[in-house]
């Protein structure tokens, strides 16, 4: 619980710096936004590693296919990475590029999950016959 207060305080300070520099020099404001996002990302890396370890442990304990776990982790990583890049573009006043990143992430996630979706449809068709 203590970590979220550190993250929130860091975010608040970075937000104030961003607001100050956005009026002075937009380039510095964008750099502050990027550095702040990376700083907060590094602050939660231990939690991400713990979550991935826990998911892997559960998968091994209950004999869940590791391919399914890898698929979920790929989708999550793709979504988080795209969100980070999209937010950075929004901070830089590049709304059009941000929306293109969001759209590209949706297509990448569809591409990643398409084999699973097709297998599910085949199973449903087989059960219905």
Backbone bond lengths (Angstrom), bond angles and torsions (degrees), N, CA, C in turn:
res aa  C-N    CA-C-N  psi(-1)  N-CA   C-N-CA  omega(-1)  CA-C   N-CA-C  phi
1 X - - - 1.449 - - 1.532 111.08 -
2 X 1.325 115.26 -33.09 1.455 120.00 -179.62 1.529 111.19 -63.52
3 X 1.343 116.74 -33.59 1.465 121.26 -177.21 1.529 111.11 -63.75
4 X 1.327 117.82 -37.60 1.470 119.60 -178.29 1.524 110.86 -66.09
5 X 1.321 117.16 -31.46 1.465 119.18 176.73 1.526 110.77 -68.67
6 X 1.332 116.80 -37.42 1.463 120.36 176.29 1.533 110.23 -64.32
7 X 1.320 115.76 -43.25 1.464 120.40 179.67 1.528 110.57 -64.84
8 X 1.329 116.24 -43.83 1.465 120.01 179.60 1.526 111.23 -63.99
9 X 1.321 116.67 -42.42 1.468 120.04 179.03 1.527 110.61 -65.07
10 X 1.320 116.47 -42.87 1.459 120.63 176.97 1.527 110.43 -59.96
11 X 1.333 115.89 -44.82 1.453 120.54 178.51 1.517 112.70 -61.55
12 X 1.332 116.66 -41.02 1.462 120.50 -179.99 1.534 111.01 -65.11
13 X 1.331 116.58 -43.65 1.470 120.21 178.86 1.524 110.28 -64.26
14 X 1.329 115.91 -44.16 1.467 119.30 179.47 1.523 111.35 -64.35
15 X 1.310 116.75 -36.10 1.461 120.74 178.06 1.533 110.77 -64.25
16 X 1.329 116.48 -42.90 1.469 119.57 177.97 1.534 111.22 -64.53
17 X 1.329 115.92 -41.59 1.466 119.33 177.17 1.521 110.90 -62.79
18 X 1.337 115.85 -41.94 1.467 120.24 178.88 1.530 110.21 -60.86
19 X 1.323 116.75 -46.38 1.463 119.96 -179.38 1.524 111.47 -62.93
20 X 1.329 116.81 -40.33 1.453 120.47 179.20 1.533 110.75 -64.02
21 X 1.333 115.96 -49.12 1.458 119.60 -176.27 1.525 112.97 -75.68
22 X 1.324 118.10 -21.27 1.459 118.53 178.97 1.532 110.70 -67.66
23 X 1.330 116.66 -24.67 1.463 120.41 176.68 1.526 111.02 -86.49
24 X 1.338 116.09 -27.25 1.462 120.39 -177.33 1.534 111.66 -88.70
25 X 1.328 114.65 -55.74 1.466 120.28 -175.72 1.527 107.91 -150.80
26 X 1.316 116.74 109.81 1.467 122.29 -175.50 1.526 111.94 -61.71
27 X 1.331 117.65 -31.92 1.467 120.51 179.88 1.524 111.32 -62.43
28 X 1.329 116.72 -43.14 1.461 120.25 178.02 1.520 110.87 -65.90
29 X 1.317 116.52 -36.50 1.455 120.31 -179.79 1.526 110.66 -62.79
30 X 1.321 116.72 -41.50 1.464 120.61 178.80 1.525 110.31 -66.17
31 X 1.321 117.13 -40.93 1.467 120.43 177.72 1.529 111.15 -63.68
32 X 1.320 116.67 -39.25 1.464 120.39 177.15 1.523 109.92 -63.86
33 X 1.315 116.54 -41.08 1.457 120.48 178.28 1.522 111.20 -61.71
34 X 1.313 117.24 -46.04 1.463 121.48 179.44 1.527 111.26 -64.53
35 X 1.314 116.14 -48.56 1.465 120.02 -179.47 1.528 110.87 -63.01
36 X 1.318 116.43 -40.10 1.463 120.17 178.84 1.512 111.98 -64.66
37 X 1.328 116.14 -42.52 1.458 119.43 178.03 1.514 111.86 -62.42
38 X 1.322 116.40 -42.79 1.464 119.96 178.18 1.525 111.38 -66.47
39 X 1.321 117.09 -39.25 1.467 120.79 178.87 1.526 110.53 -61.07
40 X 1.315 116.68 -47.28 1.462 120.02 179.85 1.524 110.44 -66.55
41 X 1.319 116.86 -37.12 1.465 120.38 176.64 1.526 110.35 -60.45
42 X 1.318 117.43 -43.92 1.464 120.48 178.38 1.527 111.63 -67.16
43 X 1.316 116.98 -29.87 1.463 120.43 178.81 1.531 112.26 -66.69
44 X 1.314 117.08 -25.98 1.467 119.98 -178.25 1.527 112.69 -105.31
45 X 1.314 118.60 5.63 1.460 120.95 -179.28 1.529 112.60 -59.31
46 X 1.322 117.32 -38.85 1.468 119.63 178.61 1.523 110.99 -61.04
47 X 1.320 116.61 -39.54 1.466 120.42 178.81 1.528 110.79 -66.71
48 X 1.323 116.49 -39.79 1.464 120.29 178.53 1.527 110.33 -64.88
49 X 1.314 117.08 -43.62 1.465 120.63 178.42 1.527 110.73 -62.99
50 X 1.316 116.80 -40.38 1.469 120.93 178.03 1.526 110.48 -63.24
51 X 1.329 116.83 -43.76 1.467 120.65 -179.36 1.522 110.79 -63.71
52 X 1.325 117.23 -43.35 1.461 120.64 178.87 1.531 109.98 -63.67
53 X 1.322 117.06 -41.98 1.463 120.76 177.17 1.521 112.12 -62.32
54 X 1.331 116.55 -42.03 1.464 120.40 179.30 1.517 111.58 -65.47
55 X 1.325 117.05 -41.28 1.464 121.21 178.16 1.525 109.95 -63.61
56 X 1.309 117.04 -42.23 1.460 121.11 178.85 1.524 110.66 -64.74
57 X 1.319 117.72 -41.75 1.461 122.35 178.59 1.532 111.07 -62.29
58 X 1.320 116.77 -44.26 1.466 120.99 178.32 1.528 109.98 -63.22
59 X 1.333 116.21 -41.52 1.465 120.02 179.54 1.522 110.99 -61.99
60 X 1.324 117.34 -41.77 1.457 120.49 178.65 1.523 111.57 -68.69
61 X 1.321 116.37 -40.87 1.467 120.79 -177.51 1.523 111.79 -63.98
62 X 1.311 117.47 -39.72 1.460 121.39 -176.50 1.534 112.53 -104.40
63 X 1.313 116.92 15.30 1.470 123.30 176.94 1.529 112.41 53.08
64 X 1.299 115.80 45.63 1.465 121.48 176.04 1.518 107.93 -84.06
65 X 1.315 116.58 139.30 1.462 122.32 -179.32 1.526 110.13 -55.91
66 X 1.313 115.80 126.56 1.465 119.65 -178.84 1.527 111.68 -66.93
67 X 1.340 116.63 -23.69 1.464 119.60 176.42 1.513 111.91 -64.04
68 X 1.326 116.90 -37.23 1.464 121.49 178.18 1.516 111.62 -67.38
69 X 1.323 115.55 -40.96 1.469 119.87 178.10 1.531 109.60 -65.66
70 X 1.319 116.65 -42.85 1.469 120.12 179.08 1.521 110.32 -61.81
71 X 1.329 116.79 -38.65 1.465 120.99 178.96 1.529 110.87 -61.87
72 X 1.319 116.34 -46.79 1.468 120.25 179.76 1.526 110.35 -61.71
73 X 1.310 117.14 -43.38 1.466 120.23 -179.69 1.530 111.56 -65.95
74 X 1.336 117.89 -38.07 1.469 120.61 177.01 1.523 111.21 -63.20
75 X 1.330 115.66 -42.83 1.466 119.53 179.67 1.528 110.45 -64.14
76 X 1.330 116.56 -44.44 1.467 119.68 179.23 1.526 111.77 -62.90
77 X 1.325 116.38 -44.28 1.468 119.89 179.59 1.518 111.09 -63.53
78 X 1.329 116.68 -41.08 1.464 120.45 177.83 1.526 110.67 -62.08
79 X 1.326 116.46 -45.82 1.464 120.38 -178.58 1.528 111.45 -64.08
80 X 1.337 117.17 -45.03 1.462 119.84 -179.00 1.523 111.97 -66.40
81 X 1.325 116.94 -40.55 1.461 120.63 179.26 1.526 111.13 -64.75
82 X 1.322 115.90 -44.47 1.467 119.99 179.18 1.525 110.81 -64.33
83 X 1.326 117.34 -39.92 1.462 120.72 179.35 1.524 110.97 -63.13
84 X 1.336 115.98 -41.82 1.460 120.49 178.51 1.529 110.53 -61.35
85 X 1.326 116.74 -47.78 1.469 120.79 -179.47 1.526 111.07 -65.85
86 X 1.319 116.31 -40.02 1.456 120.66 -179.99 1.532 111.06 -64.18
87 X 1.312 116.64 -43.71 1.463 120.18 178.51 1.525 111.85 -64.68
88 X 1.320 116.06 -36.62 1.460 119.36 177.08 1.525 110.59 -63.10
89 X 1.329 115.83 -40.59 1.474 119.38 177.20 1.526 110.90 -64.53
90 X 1.314 117.21 -39.72 1.473 120.08 177.55 1.521 110.78 -62.75
91 X 1.352 116.48 -39.97 1.462 120.19 177.34 1.519 111.44 -63.30
92 X 1.323 116.43 -28.81 1.464 121.57 -179.25 1.520 112.46 -91.06
93 X 1.335 116.39 10.70 1.468 122.89 -179.13 1.524 112.64 61.06
94 X 1.323 116.29 36.48 1.467 121.51 176.41 1.532 108.30 -115.99
95 X 1.327 114.60 68.99 1.461 120.43 -175.47 1.525 111.75 -63.18
96 X 1.314 118.19 -38.25 1.464 121.37 -179.45 1.529 110.97 -62.73
97 X 1.326 116.80 -44.50 1.459 120.33 178.91 1.530 110.62 -65.85
98 X 1.312 116.57 -37.94 1.461 121.19 177.52 1.526 111.29 -58.91
99 X 1.320 116.26 -44.91 1.463 119.04 -179.53 1.525 111.41 -68.59
100 X 1.324 117.89 -31.07 1.468 120.90 177.10 1.525 110.45 -68.76
101 X 1.321 117.21 -37.98 1.465 120.72 176.54 1.526 109.76 -64.09
102 X 1.322 116.83 -43.10 1.469 120.50 177.60 1.525 111.24 -60.20
103 X 1.324 116.70 -44.63 1.463 120.99 179.11 1.532 111.05 -64.30
104 X 1.322 116.69 -43.83 1.465 120.67 178.90 1.526 110.59 -61.46
105 X 1.324 117.25 -39.95 1.469 120.41 179.05 1.522 111.01 -62.98
106 X 1.322 116.69 -38.38 1.470 119.32 178.00 1.521 110.92 -63.65
107 X 1.320 117.23 -41.84 1.464 120.04 178.27 1.529 111.65 -66.83
108 X 1.321 117.15 -39.07 1.464 120.06 178.25 1.526 110.04 -64.56
109 X 1.328 116.90 -42.76 1.465 120.14 178.45 1.529 110.36 -64.16
110 X 1.321 117.51 -40.30 1.462 120.42 175.91 1.524 110.30 -60.90
111 X 1.319 116.83 -44.44 1.467 121.52 178.95 1.531 111.13 -60.10
112 X 1.334 116.16 -43.61 1.463 120.84 -178.91 1.531 110.85 -64.69
113 X 1.310 116.69 -39.82 1.468 120.62 -173.87 1.525 113.99 -92.83
114 X 1.312 118.46 -7.72 1.463 121.07 -175.66 1.532 113.75 -56.23
115 X 1.324 120.74 -44.98 1.471 118.74 177.44 1.534 112.95 -58.23
116 X 1.315 117.17 -38.32 1.457 120.62 178.77 1.528 110.96 -68.64
117 X 1.313 116.48 -40.39 1.468 120.57 178.81 1.524 110.07 -64.06
118 X 1.328 117.56 -42.86 1.465 120.89 178.79 1.531 111.38 -64.12
119 X 1.316 117.17 -40.87 1.464 120.98 176.92 1.525 110.77 -62.56
120 X 1.303 116.85 -40.09 1.467 120.92 178.12 1.525 110.83 -63.50
121 X 1.335 117.40 -44.73 1.462 120.41 178.19 1.530 111.32 -62.51
122 X 1.333 116.96 -41.26 1.464 120.06 177.60 1.523 111.02 -61.24
123 X 1.323 116.37 -41.19 1.462 120.68 178.71 1.525 110.99 -64.34
124 X 1.319 116.74 -43.45 1.470 120.73 179.44 1.536 110.59 -62.95
125 X 1.318 116.55 -43.60 1.467 120.01 178.89 1.523 110.40 -63.84
126 X 1.319 117.52 -40.85 1.461 121.51 179.49 1.527 111.01 -64.66
127 X 1.325 118.35 -39.86 1.460 122.31 179.52 1.531 110.45 -68.90
128 X 1.306 118.39 -36.16 1.457 121.88 -177.00 1.536 111.93 -73.92
129 X 1.311 119.19 -18.38 1.472 120.61 -178.14 1.491 112.45 -85.74
